[in-house]
């Protein structure tokens, strides 16, 4: 699950996993899962570099720092998927998405800049600091750039934030946090309408169903 910075994605993911009794994995949880919490410094260093670099994702992909961090998270995600149902925030990779039967790709975003700007104060990294509107805007762009470059480098193509590459996109400018959780809970629960059942329902009413 990907999210724009200050779109309330982390809160929504956490509430969803609690509601469904699923595992929630952010950077810290993934590192803890494979007993590599000491690697958080390398992860943070890469993230800070990605915030300010002018490199393309192709160039980032070739760097040793990226390859090191990616291998760490790939190992952790592989283990997480073996443990059971989970939501991984921002570190999804091509291997995890290879089986679409058991995988959903979700983007949480917010189309309102005005709604996102004041939320920078909720980030523990920036608490207690005073920022101008211009500085807040810069923070938003830098945080999203780091997320975008990392994922695009993982997939070796432009995927982060491109709505056509996700199964579901939720805009928190129009949906409340609670509504987003309700939608995700519905998406991830076992009770679904299978293709054959859907076809039978439609045929019974309309006499025909198309692809």
Secondary structure, DSSP 8 states (H G I E B T S, - for coil): -EE-TTSSHHHHHHHHHHHHT-EEE-HHHHHHHTT-GGGHHHHHHHHHHHHH----HHHHHTSHHHHHHHHHHHHHHHHHHHH-SEEE-S---TTTTS-GGG---EEEE-S-HHHHHGGGGGSTTTTT----HHHHHHHHHHHHHHHHHHHHHHHTSS-TT-GGGSSEEEETTTS-HHHHHHHHHHHHSS----HHHHHHHHHHHHS----
